[in-house]
Amino acid sequence: MKLEVEPAVSLQPFLPTEEQEQLRREIRAFAARELAPNVSAWDEAAEFPLAAVRQLGRLGLLGVLIPPEYGGAGLGYVDYVQAVEELSAVDGSIGITVAAHNSLGTNHIFIAGTEEQRRKYIPLLASGEWLAAWALTEPGSGSDAGGARATAVRKGGRYILNGTKTFITNGRYADVVVVIAVTEKGVGTHGLSAFIVEKGTKGFRPGRKENKLGLRASDTSELIFEDCEVPSENLLGAEGEGFVDAMRILDGGRISIAAMALGIARGALDAALKYVKERRQFGKAIAEFQGTQWKLADMATELDAARMLTLRAAVLKEAGRKVTRESAMAKLFAGETAVKICNEAVQLFGGYGFIKDYPVEKYYRDVKVCTIGEGTSEIQRMVIAREILKLQPSRG
Ligand SMILES: Cc1cc2nc3c(=O)[nH]c(=O)nc-3n(C[C@H](O)[C@H](O)[C@H](O)COP(=O)(O)OP(=O)(O)OC[C@H]3O[C@@H](n4cnc5c(N)ncnc54)[C@H](O)[C@@H]3O)c2cc1C
């Protein structure tokens, strides 16, 4: 029987190419050699591993989606999912650092930027010489991102930015930040615009560094803008289109959070599979109990289901399709499933799951952000419902 599938939406992700297998092997070897030995210490000290992040740049993992003519690796979303999953299986903090840099900050400049902006910033970002951040959330507007209060007022050839952004990944280490601010009041989301702000710009500084439950080695910082003067050539995209562009960027970004969830859950499942064969109770390995086997079977099945939704979104995104619904579904299901898998992994370790000598307590803490960042699970459900009911967004 001949399969009626378009070439761009093929079964290829289930049968990785030799190049994809090679990429996976390289990232795995790198993560085992350079990340794994340090993960606990970075987590304990809440230390951002800048040297390791620079190494990721040299491997091409900070320009995954960027074409070679701009200095990137020129890979697609399926490769990107694989990269974020592999890194997150060893350290979710590295996963979120890579995700915020690639699919949020860098991608927004690449997608919405002028040719001049692309030429100026993308090669620096794709090589990892510079790190990017993306600042939408504010203390008073998270889920309701269109309710942002930060302002950008045009004055001659400049915009003057005032306001505070919160929970910004890579915030204090980023060399360049994409910031969303209000340029016109009273017109809802069409009054928001995006700006490229470089580190060291007068009136721009990082505020508090958050002390977090998990992903402690990733940087999550407040960003403060006080009469920060940005040249008008740093307006990113058309004035008033910043929110619309931000939502497009999140369609891709959510795929990377789903990939991060896959990685963290896989790390926890692998640790549990090893432990249940070693741990003996009632005279046998706990892997021999049917209760244990059924837990593991459910964990593995749900993880594969999450991976398929994530790969579907990645394949469609790569094929140039709009993936608002598919990426929200992938992120919702992968995030919720990963939290469940990490919870079960801790349970399978018993008391040893609760102490820091074993890896599962960290997976359990790290994974929770997957149901929160880039839109909570409730917001993903809103997006999916809106798409399937064809409702209009409530703002703007
Ligand atoms: C580690 C980390 C990294 C992050 N990185 C970034 C970043 O790089 N850039 C950035 O801009 N932001 C970032 N964020 C912010 C993140 O996107 C927000 O935290 C998230 O969107 C939720 O917003 P909030 O925290 O204000 O929660 P709120 O919006 O206050 O939500 C609180 C609760 O209310 C629920 N809720 C809200 N509205 C509704 C509704 N209409 N219906 C039903 N339930 C609702 C939510 O689902 C949630 O359960 C990061 C957050 C974290 C924790």
The ligand as a MOL file (V3000), in Angstrom:
LIG
                    3D

  0  0  0     0  0            999 V3000
M  V30 BEGIN CTAB
M  V30 COUNTS 53 58 0 0 0
M  V30 BEGIN ATOM
M  V30 1 C 12.0370 29.4710 35.2420 0
M  V30 2 C 11.1960 30.4300 34.4520 0
M  V30 3 C 11.6950 30.9700 33.2740 0
M  V30 4 C 10.9500 31.9050 32.5380 0
M  V30 5 N 11.5100 32.4840 31.4320 0
M  V30 6 C 10.8490 33.5020 30.8170 0
M  V30 7 C 11.4720 34.2390 29.7500 0
M  V30 8 O 12.6050 33.9340 29.3380 0
M  V30 9 N 10.7950 35.2710 29.1890 0
M  V30 10 C 9.5510 35.6430 29.6140 0
M  V30 11 O 8.9920 36.6030 29.0700 0
M  V30 12 N 8.9210 34.9610 30.6290 0
M  V30 13 C 9.5500 33.9230 31.2410 0
M  V30 14 N 8.9410 33.2220 32.2750 0
M  V30 15 C 7.6050 33.6420 32.7180 0
M  V30 16 C 6.5080 32.6300 32.4120 0
M  V30 17 O 6.2370 32.6170 31.0330 0
M  V30 18 C 5.3010 33.0080 33.2810 0
M  V30 19 O 5.6380 32.7250 34.6240 0
M  V30 20 C 4.0310 32.2810 32.8700 0
M  V30 21 O 3.5920 32.7030 31.6130 0
M  V30 22 C 2.9040 32.4610 33.9050 0
M  V30 23 O 2.7300 33.8020 34.2580 0
M  V30 24 P 2.6510 34.2020 35.8140 0
M  V30 25 O 3.8500 33.6230 36.4870 0
M  V30 26 O 2.4680 35.6640 35.9130 0
M  V30 27 O 1.3710 33.4670 36.3640 0
M  V30 28 P -0.1700 34.0240 36.3170 0
M  V30 29 O -0.4800 34.5100 34.9570 0
M  V30 30 O -0.3550 34.9540 37.4580 0
M  V30 31 O -0.9610 32.6810 36.5990 0
M  V30 32 C -1.2690 32.1800 37.9120 0
M  V30 33 C -2.2350 31.0020 37.7400 0
M  V30 34 O -3.4580 31.4670 37.1760 0
M  V30 35 C -3.7580 30.6890 36.0250 0
M  V30 36 N -4.4910 31.5060 35.0550 0
M  V30 37 C -4.1850 32.7470 34.5850 0
M  V30 38 N -5.0810 33.1390 33.6840 0
M  V30 39 C -5.9790 32.1380 33.5570 0
M  V30 40 C -7.1570 31.9460 32.7800 0
M  V30 41 N -7.5870 32.8660 31.9060 0
M  V30 42 N -7.8310 30.7910 32.9250 0
M  V30 43 C -7.4280 29.8310 33.7690 0
M  V30 44 N -6.3230 29.9590 34.5360 0
M  V30 45 C -5.6100 31.0900 34.4360 0
M  V30 46 C -2.4090 30.2400 35.4980 0
M  V30 47 O -2.5410 29.1090 34.6370 0
M  V30 48 C -1.6800 29.9240 36.7940 0
M  V30 49 O -2.0670 28.6520 37.2520 0
M  V30 50 C 9.6580 32.2690 32.9960 0
M  V30 51 C 9.1300 31.6880 34.1620 0
M  V30 52 C 9.8830 30.7880 34.8900 0
M  V30 53 C 9.3110 30.2230 36.1650 0
M  V30 END ATOM
M  V30 BEGIN BOND
M  V30 1 1 1 2
M  V30 2 1 2 3
M  V30 3 2 2 52
M  V30 4 2 3 4
M  V30 5 1 4 5
M  V30 6 1 4 50
M  V30 7 2 5 6
M  V30 8 1 6 7
M  V30 9 1 6 13
M  V30 10 2 7 8
M  V30 11 1 7 9
M  V30 12 1 9 10
M  V30 13 2 10 11
M  V30 14 1 10 12
M  V30 15 2 12 13
M  V30 16 1 13 14
M  V30 17 1 14 15
M  V30 18 1 14 50
M  V30 19 1 15 16
M  V30 20 1 16 17
M  V30 21 1 16 18
M  V30 22 1 18 19
M  V30 23 1 18 20
M  V30 24 1 20 21
M  V30 25 1 20 22
M  V30 26 1 22 23
M  V30 27 1 23 24
M  V30 28 2 24 25
M  V30 29 1 24 26
M  V30 30 1 24 27
M  V30 31 1 27 28
M  V30 32 2 28 29
M  V30 33 1 28 30
M  V30 34 1 28 31
M  V30 35 1 31 32
M  V30 36 1 32 33
M  V30 37 1 33 34
M  V30 38 1 33 48
M  V30 39 1 34 35
M  V30 40 1 35 36
M  V30 41 1 35 46
M  V30 42 1 36 37
M  V30 43 1 36 45
M  V30 44 2 37 38
M  V30 45 1 38 39
M  V30 46 1 39 40
M  V30 47 2 39 45
M  V30 48 1 40 41
M  V30 49 2 40 42
M  V30 50 1 42 43
M  V30 51 2 43 44
M  V30 52 1 44 45
M  V30 53 1 46 47
M  V30 54 1 46 48
M  V30 55 1 48 49
M  V30 56 2 50 51
M  V30 57 1 51 52
M  V30 58 1 52 53
M  V30 END BOND
M  V30 END CTAB
M  END
